[in-house]
């Protein structure tokens, strides 16, 4: 054992010598050192956990709509690009919805009631599509979603009907949705989100001219094409 000793002169020409193992002498110091080390590790772990939670909370707040708790436009734009790259073999559909005559709700019942309507629509969207979809509040009374293309029209129509049926529980006069859908073809995967939004926005515009309905972009394109062909034939007949 490692020993330490100390000596001192005493009367009669004698020396007093005291020796003891080093561990006995510094026992309290070793114990204190271990306690300090464990405390440092403990507090460092607490700081890391809190930092992670705070960081996650800050990111969530930055990417969340505070009123509906749905993701916001910035989050959707990032997730859309990610989904298109990681799931390029899946058929997807982009939809956008608008609350019919939402301004009348705000004007008649106040903005607090309007906020309740927005929150109710967000919850209906989550109930209908769940975690399988990328959903977000796009802005104002517009919401957007990226969903699986299989059954996209049916599921959006189910959402429309569900909202219409439950709307009077939130607002006495009720409210409805207009929904536009764009079924993304595989050959359009390289198009930008802005280009796809232009297409789904056209579908939504057509739906809003009717109100309380679902409109698919491809159907609009076929209708316009047929009308164009008929006009061309009529003009040709007249010229003959």
ABEGO torsion letter per residue (X at the ends): XBBBBBBBBBBGGBBBBBBBBAAAAAAAAAAAAAAAAAAAAAAAAAAAAAAAAAAAAAAAAAABBAAAGBBBAAAAAAAAAAAAAABAABBBBBBBBBBBGAAAAAAAAEAAAAAAAAAAAAAAAAAAAEAABBBBBAEEABBBBBBBABGAAAAAAAAAAAAAAAAAAABAAEBBBBBBBBBBBAAAAABBAAAAAAAAAAAAAAAAAAEGBBBBAAAAAAAAAAAAAAAAAAAAAAAX
